[in-house]
């Protein structure tokens, strides 16, 4: 059983990915949206500041190992490709993506330039191409190259590719025809949510579905998203809430207490959103609704497959 806490905020607020490389494609230029050199310079300055703080404080605090998290994303992409059903999608990710993007219809304006941040990026991109006829450019970021390739292959399998690569190992951008018949350029950017190479005021909406709960510096990531959004832009995010997998966590704790005489942490820390929210946004423009979803699994092994496979939500907490 899953309990998912979703947060969606209007205006410019957000969490975006750090890019280490990008590629352009078929008649389009991703450099209009990303600036790798500026992102690398920010990363160097941030690392220097953290090193100085760590020396002063006796050690910096990092909760998640981002390298391990990227490996989990690679593994998830592989498991989705080899799933016995042959279906590389996941019903849980599809449902959360649907609910999150439904909020775009509440805003009576167009969003031609979209930035998608990791997490359930595959489900988000395909739903945008199905439902949003106003979208013209989608920039997809993920810390896993394998996951980006999976997104690209799934897009090519469902929609007609008008230009660019149709799949394979390349992260070359694509020009695809959406369900409405319009041409949409999709850029694939290898990036980490904690450092974003997006140029200021370059996108109209930022969408992050089930990716930000692994960020060490969530306010910093969201500040970068805010900078990437145009004035009056929109940030939509869905994160796993603190009650997620409550029944499983209780069962594991009771079993371990009975057999081992103690309890170890089995689930990484999850977000707790207060009425005001711990995010750098004006309360006048923010919305923090919570959704409770129940997903049935036939047995615990099926749940473990989903967590380590489609959701890539294995523990990535740094050891002391």
N, C-alpha and C positions, 0 to 999 in steps of 0.2 A: 504494500500500500504506500502510495506517495502522497505527501502533502507539499504542495508547491506554493511558495509565496512569490507573487508577481508584483513588480513595481514599474509603473510607467509615469514619466514626467514630461510635462509640456515645456516648451522652450528649450534653450540650449543648456543641456547638462548631460554628461555622459562619460562612458568609459570606452576608451579606444585602444587599439592594438599598436604595439611597436613593430615597425617593419624593418626587416634587415635587407630585403630585396623586393623588387617588383618587376613586372614585365608589361610591355605594351603590346598592342595587337592591331590587326586589321583596321587600319584607318582611324585609330583612336589613340589617345595619349593619356596614360595614367598619371603622368607628371602634373597634370592639371589638378590632381587631388592629393598627391603625396609628395613629400619632400624628404628623401632619405637622409641627406646630409644634415639637415636641420635636426631631424630626430636623433641621429647619432651624436650630434653635438649636445643635445639636451640630455641624452643618456650618459655622456661623459661627465657633464656638470653634475648630474644627479648622483652618479657613482662617487664623485669626489666629495660631494656634500655628505653622503651617507658614510663614507670612510672617515671623514672628519668627525661626524657625530658619533660613530662607533668608537673612535679613539677616545672621545671625551666621555662617553657614557659607559665604556667598558664592553661594548658589543651592540650591534644593531639587531633589531627584531625583524625576522622574516618568518612567516608562518608556513608558506608553501614553497616547495622546490619547483621552480618553473621548468627546469630541465626535465624533471620527472613527469611533470604535467604534460609537456610536449610529447614525451614518449608514450604516455597513456593515450593521447589523441591519435598518435600513429597506430597504436594497437587497436583502438576502436575502429579506425578506418579499415584496417585489415579484417577484423572480425565481421564487420558489416558486409564486406565483399564476399566472405566465404560462408555466410549464413546459409544453413540448409534449405531455407525457403527460396533462396535466390533474390529475396527482397532486401535492398540495401537501405530502405527507410525504416523509421521507428515510430510506432503510433503515439508514444508519449511526446516525442519531440515534435511530431506533426501537430498534435493538439495544442501544445503550448505556443507554437509558432502561429497557429490559426487564431488563438485567442488574443495574442499580442498584436498581430497585424490588423485584427478587427478594429482596433482603436484608431487606425489611420482613417477609417471611414467617418469617424466622429469629427474630423477636422475638414472643413469645406474649402480645401485648397489643394493644389497639386504638389507632388514631391518628386520632381524629375531625377534628382541625384540622391542616391541612397548609399550609406555606408553600413555594412553588415559586419558585426564583430563576433568571430568565433562561435563557440557553443553550438547551437542548432542551426548553423549557417546554411546547411544544405536545405533544410525544410523552409527556412525563411526565403532564400533566393527563389526556389521553385514556386512558392506561394505568391511572391511578388510578381513573377512572370505570368502567373495564371490570373491574378485578380486585379492588378494595378496597371491600367492602360496608360497612366501618366508617367510611368518610370521610363527614363531614357538611359541612365547610367547606374550600374551597381558595382560598388567596390567591395569585394569580399576579402576579409582578413582572417587569418588563423595562424596559430603558432606551429601548426603541423602541416608540412608540405603534403603528406599523404592524405590528410583530410581535405585539403584544397583540391587535390586531384580527384578525390571522390566526388566532391561538389561539382567539379567541372564535368566529369563523366556523366553524372546524373542529369545535369542540365542538358548535355548533348543528347542523352537518351530520350528525354521527354519533349524537347523543343527543337525546332529546325535551326541549324547553325548556318547563318548567312555569311560568316567570315571568321577567320582565326582557326585555331586548332579545334579538333572535335574530340580530343581525349588524349590518352597516353601520359607520358611522364612530364611533358612540358606544362608550364604554368602560363603559357601564352594566353592573352585575353581573347574573348570570343564576342562575336556579334550574333545574337540570336533573335528569332522572331517570337515575341510573346504571344499569349493566347489571343490577344486583341489584334494581332497582325503587325504591330509596330516593332521596329528594330531597337534592341536594347544591347548596349555594350557592357560586358561583364569583365571586370578586371579582377585578377587573383593576386593578392598581396600576402607574402609570408611575413607575419607580424605577431607581436606579443601584446596583449591587452594593456600591459603596464607601460609601454612606450609606443606612442603613436606618431607616424610620419605624415599624418594628414595636414594639409595646408589650412590656414585659417580661413573660415567662412567659405569652404569649398563644397559643402554638402547641405542638403535640405532636411534630411532626417538621418538619425543614427539609430540602428536597431541592434540590440544585444539580447539574445535569448539563451539563457542557461550557460553563461560563460563567466560572468563577473564574480561569482562566488568563490573563484580561485585566485582573485587578485590580492596581492599583498598590500598595495596602495590603492584602495578603491576610490577615495576622494580625488587622488591625483589623476587616476585614469579618467574619471568622469570630468575633471576640469579640462583635460585635453580634448575630450569630446565636445565640451561646450565651446572651446576655441575653434573647432572644426566646423561647427554649425553656423549657418547664416543667421542674421538677426531674425527672430521669430521662428527659428527652426524647431524641430521636434526631436526629443530623445525618448525612445521606447526601450524598456529593459524588463526582462523577466529573470529572477534569480530564485534559487531554491531557498525556502524559508526554514526557520529554526525547528519546525515540527516535522520536517521531512523524515520519512522512514522511522517514525517514532516507535512503532510496534517492533520493528526489527532490532532497533537499538536496545529496547527494553529486554527483548528475548535474549540477545547476545550477552547483555550485562548479567542477567540472572544466571544463565548457563555458565558463564565464566566464573562468577562468584561461587557457584556450587562446586565447580571442578578445580578451580585454581586458587580459590580463597581471596581473590582480588579482581579488580576490573581495570582493563586497559582501554585506551581510546581506540575505537574502531571506525569512527566517522570523523571527517574533518570538520572544523568549525563552520557553522552556517550563519547566514545573515539574519539579524533581528532588526526589523524596521519599526521604529516608534511612530507615533502619530505625526511628528514633525519630520522624522527621517534623518539619517546621519549624512545627508548628501548636500553638496554645495549648490542648492537651488532656493529660489524664493518660495515660501510656503503659499504665496498667492498663485503660483503657476504649477504647483506640484500635485501629483496624485499618487497615493501609495495603497492601492487596493490589494487584498489578499484572496487567493483562490485556493480551495481545497480540492484536490483531485485524488480519486481512488482508482488505481490501476491493478487489475487482478493478474496474478501469476500462478501457474499451476503448482509450483513447488519452489523451494528456496534456491535450488540450482538455477532455475530460470531467472530468478531475480538477480542472482550474482552475474549471470551472463549479461543481463541488461545493464547492470551497473558498470561492469568492466568493458562491455562492448559498446553498445549504442551511446550510452551516456558518458562513457570514459570517466566515471566518477569514482575512481579508486583513491585511496588515501595518499595524499602528497605532502603531508606535514613533515617539515624538516626535523631530523633527530637533534636532540640536545647535544 
